Amino acid sequence: MAETDSSEFRILMFPWFAFGHMTPYLHLANKLAQKGYRITFATPQNAINRLQHLNLFPDFISFHVITVPSVTGLPPGAETASDVPIFLTHFLAIAFDLTRDQLQSLVTSIKPKFIIYDAAYWIPEVAKPLGIKTINFNVVSAASIAIVLVPARNVPKDRPITMEELATPPPGYPSTSVVLRGTELETLLFVTNPFGEEMTFYERITLSMKNCDVISIRTCYEVEGKLCDYISSQYQKQVLLTGPVLPEDSKSSLDERWSNWLAGFEPGSVVFCAFGSQLILEMAQFRELVLAFELTGLPFFIALKPPLGAETVEEALPEGFEER
């Protein structure tokens, strides 16, 4: 499409309220805005405060505040997945779905050509009566979708899935090397956990992909082509790949405290570790991790939330750790 036409296109983005989803969505928004498309990015206010510095095209990308409703079980003021421990994410999903009326009003008002979304399985129900196309954009790998989140997986509805069931790839799965092993199986048992009102995580994601017009994945055909073809055959939909959608180099300066600390070491000599905003380790895991980094003998930088049972990272550190 010619660039002169693209400016007439309004695209609505509505990612799941987690920074691991919202951030790559904004990276994609920047790429689209660079081509002249106009984006409305719907997300909570607390998220906007932390995302707006990544908006490289403020004349083309506008944020729309979504009010997160109060839900029993959700801590007051919680708006994103980083505001709650992972075992309370179910309640955030309930609140997320209760924003449907807000999205309906927004869609009716701005009349976008496309809606790009992931976890809001009900978006197609909002869009189709208005003639709006929907794109289910997945920020996770094609491998993780293909091996777990496809109809052929046939996840049970009346009980949790077992590790033995997860260990067996779904029918037609195209890889013998990209499979689930060991602790990977245990970490994916959550797919049958509640994730919203009367809905599991598996049901939410597969329904989101079944009802959209097009599936999109943040990957490359050269890397995951066979897996993407499998996903396309499973959902009987076209699968568009965005590539990695890498962000532009940051123009903001590093906090002086960390800039001065890093300046004391040779380039490439500091080990960095970050597990994301949702992961909260058990105390024993946390201490084992930091002691292991100490044993490397290298300077290290770890970004972690306090472990279970601790208010701060400092109080959770092993005895004598800071002094050493």
KADASUL-V166517 format. One record per residue. N is the residue number from 0. RES is the residue in three letters. SS is DSSP state (H for helix, E for strand, L for the rest). PSI is psi as a letter, one per 30 degrees, with the letter a starting at -180 (NA if undefined). BURIAL is b if it has 9 or more other ideal C-beta (glycine too) atoms within 8 Angstrom, else e. Layout:
n = (N,N)
res = (RES,RES)
ss = (SS,SS)
psi = (PSI,PSI)
burial = (BURIAL,BURIAL)
This chain:
n = (0,1,2,3,4,5,6,7,8,9,10,11,12,13,14,15,16,17,18,19,20,21,22,23,24,25,26,27,28,29,30,31,32,33,34,35,36,37,38,39,40,41,42,43,44,45,46,47,48,49,50,51,52,53,54,55,56,57,58,59,60,61,62,63,64,65,66,67,68,69,70,71,72,73,74,75,76,77,78,79,80,81,82,83,84,85,86,87,88,89,90,91,92,93,94,95,96,97,98,99,100,101,102,103,104,105,106,107,108,109,110,111,112,113,114,115,116,117,118,119,120,121,122,123,124,125,126,127,128,129,130,131,132,133,134,135,136,137,138,139,140,141,142,143,144,145,146,147,148,149,150,151,152,153,154,155,156,157,158,159,160,161,162,163,164,165,166,167,168,169,170,171,172,173,174,175,176,177,178,179,180,181,182,183,184,185,186,187,188,189,190,191,192,193,194,195,196,197,198,199,200,201,202,203,204,205,206,207,208,209,210,211,212,213,214,215,216,217,218,219,220,221,222,223,224,225,226,227,228,229,230,231,232,233,234,235,236,237,238,239,240,241,242,243,244,245,246,247,248,249,250,251,252,253,254,255,256,257,258,259,260,261,262,263,264,265,266,267,268,269,270,271,272,273,274,275,276,277,278,279,280,281,282,283,284,285,286,287,288,289,290,291,292,293,294,295,296,297,298,299,300,301,302,303,304,305,306,307,308,309,310,311,312,313,314,315,316,317,318,319,320,321,322,323)
res = (MET,ALA,GLU,THR,ASP,SER,SER,GLU,PHE,ARG,ILE,LEU,MET,PHE,PRO,TRP,PHE,ALA,PHE,GLY,HIS,MET,THR,PRO,TYR,LEU,HIS,LEU,ALA,ASN,LYS,LEU,ALA,GLN,LYS,GLY,TYR,ARG,ILE,THR,PHE,ALA,THR,PRO,GLN,ASN,ALA,ILE,ASN,ARG,LEU,GLN,HIS,LEU,ASN,LEU,PHE,PRO,ASP,PHE,ILE,SER,PHE,HIS,VAL,ILE,THR,VAL,PRO,SER,VAL,THR,GLY,LEU,PRO,PRO,GLY,ALA,GLU,THR,ALA,SER,ASP,VAL,PRO,ILE,PHE,LEU,THR,HIS,PHE,LEU,ALA,ILE,ALA,PHE,ASP,LEU,THR,ARG,ASP,GLN,LEU,GLN,SER,LEU,VAL,THR,SER,ILE,LYS,PRO,LYS,PHE,ILE,ILE,TYR,ASP,ALA,ALA,TYR,TRP,ILE,PRO,GLU,VAL,ALA,LYS,PRO,LEU,GLY,ILE,LYS,THR,ILE,ASN,PHE,ASN,VAL,VAL,SER,ALA,ALA,SER,ILE,ALA,ILE,VAL,LEU,VAL,PRO,ALA,ARG,ASN,VAL,PRO,LYS,ASP,ARG,PRO,ILE,THR,MET,GLU,GLU,LEU,ALA,THR,PRO,PRO,PRO,GLY,TYR,PRO,SER,THR,SER,VAL,VAL,LEU,ARG,GLY,THR,GLU,LEU,GLU,THR,LEU,LEU,PHE,VAL,THR,ASN,PRO,PHE,GLY,GLU,GLU,MET,THR,PHE,TYR,GLU,ARG,ILE,THR,LEU,SER,MET,LYS,ASN,CYS,ASP,VAL,ILE,SER,ILE,ARG,THR,CYS,TYR,GLU,VAL,GLU,GLY,LYS,LEU,CYS,ASP,TYR,ILE,SER,SER,GLN,TYR,GLN,LYS,GLN,VAL,LEU,LEU,THR,GLY,PRO,VAL,LEU,PRO,GLU,ASP,SER,LYS,SER,SER,LEU,ASP,GLU,ARG,TRP,SER,ASN,TRP,LEU,ALA,GLY,PHE,GLU,PRO,GLY,SER,VAL,VAL,PHE,CYS,ALA,PHE,GLY,SER,GLN,LEU,ILE,LEU,GLU,MET,ALA,GLN,PHE,ARG,GLU,LEU,VAL,LEU,ALA,PHE,GLU,LEU,THR,GLY,LEU,PRO,PHE,PHE,ILE,ALA,LEU,LYS,PRO,PRO,LEU,GLY,ALA,GLU,THR,VAL,GLU,GLU,ALA,LEU,PRO,GLU,GLY,PHE,GLU,GLU,ARG)
ss = (L,L,H,H,H,H,L,L,L,E,E,E,E,E,L,L,L,L,H,H,H,H,H,H,H,H,H,H,H,H,H,H,H,H,L,L,L,E,E,E,E,E,E,L,H,H,H,H,H,H,H,H,H,H,L,L,L,L,L,L,E,E,E,E,E,L,L,L,L,L,L,L,L,L,L,L,L,L,L,L,H,H,H,L,L,H,H,H,H,H,H,H,H,H,H,H,H,L,L,H,H,H,H,H,H,H,H,H,H,H,L,L,L,E,E,E,E,L,L,L,L,L,H,H,H,H,H,H,H,H,L,L,E,E,E,E,E,E,L,L,L,H,H,H,H,H,H,H,L,L,H,H,H,L,L,L,L,L,L,L,L,L,H,H,H,H,H,L,L,L,L,L,L,L,L,L,L,L,L,L,L,L,H,H,H,H,H,L,H,H,H,H,L,E,L,L,L,L,L,E,H,H,H,H,H,H,H,H,H,H,H,L,L,E,E,E,E,L,L,L,H,H,H,H,H,H,H,H,H,H,H,H,H,H,H,L,L,L,E,E,E,L,L,L,L,L,L,L,L,L,L,L,L,L,L,H,H,H,H,H,H,H,L,L,L,L,L,L,L,L,E,E,E,E,L,L,L,L,L,L,L,L,H,H,H,H,H,H,H,H,H,H,H,H,H,L,L,L,L,E,E,E,E,L,L,L,L,L,L,L,L,L,H,H,H,H,L,L,L,L,L,L,L,L)
psi = (k,l,f,e,e,e,f,f,k,k,k,k,k,i,l,k,i,k,f,f,e,e,e,f,e,e,e,e,e,e,e,e,e,f,f,g,k,k,k,k,j,k,l,l,e,e,e,e,e,f,f,f,f,f,j,f,i,f,f,f,j,k,k,k,k,k,k,j,l,k,k,k,f,k,k,k,f,k,f,l,f,f,f,l,l,f,f,g,f,e,e,e,e,e,e,e,f,f,g,e,e,e,e,e,e,e,e,e,e,f,i,l,e,l,k,k,l,d,f,i,f,f,e,e,e,e,e,e,f,g,g,k,k,k,k,j,j,k,f,l,l,e,e,e,e,e,f,e,h,l,e,f,e,h,k,k,f,g,l,k,l,l,e,e,e,e,f,j,l,l,k,f,k,g,k,f,e,i,l,k,l,b,f,e,e,e,f,g,f,f,f,g,l,k,i,l,j,h,k,l,e,e,e,e,e,e,e,e,e,e,f,l,e,k,k,k,k,i,a,k,e,f,e,h,e,e,e,e,e,e,e,e,e,e,f,h,l,k,j,k,k,f,a,f,h,k,l,l,k,k,f,l,l,k,k,e,e,e,e,e,e,e,f,g,l,k,k,g,f,k,k,k,k,k,g,l,f,f,k,j,l,l,e,e,e,e,e,e,e,e,e,e,e,e,f,f,g,l,k,l,j,k,j,l,l,k,l,k,g,k,e,l,e,e,f,f,k,l,k,f,e,e,e,NA)
burial = (e,e,e,e,e,b,b,e,b,b,b,b,b,b,b,b,b,b,b,b,b,b,b,b,b,b,b,b,b,b,b,b,b,e,e,b,b,b,b,b,b,b,b,b,e,b,b,b,e,e,b,e,e,b,b,e,b,e,e,b,b,e,b,b,e,b,e,b,e,e,b,e,e,b,e,e,e,b,b,b,b,e,b,b,e,b,e,b,b,b,b,b,b,b,b,b,b,b,b,b,e,b,b,b,e,b,b,e,e,e,e,b,e,b,b,b,b,b,b,b,b,e,b,b,e,b,b,b,e,b,e,b,b,b,b,b,b,b,b,e,e,b,b,b,b,b,b,b,b,b,e,b,b,e,b,b,e,e,e,e,b,e,e,e,e,b,e,e,e,b,e,e,b,e,b,e,e,e,b,e,e,e,e,e,b,e,e,b,b,e,b,b,b,e,b,b,e,e,b,b,b,b,b,b,b,b,b,b,b,e,b,b,e,b,b,b,b,b,b,e,e,e,e,b,e,e,b,b,b,b,b,b,e,b,b,e,b,e,b,b,b,b,e,e,b,e,e,e,e,e,e,e,e,e,e,e,e,b,b,e,e,b,e,e,e,e,e,e,e,b,b,e,b,e,e,e,b,b,b,b,b,e,b,e,b,b,b,e,b,b,b,e,b,e,e,e,e,e,e,b,b,b,e,b,e,b,b,e,e,b,e,e,b,e,e,b,b,e,e,e,b,e,e,e)
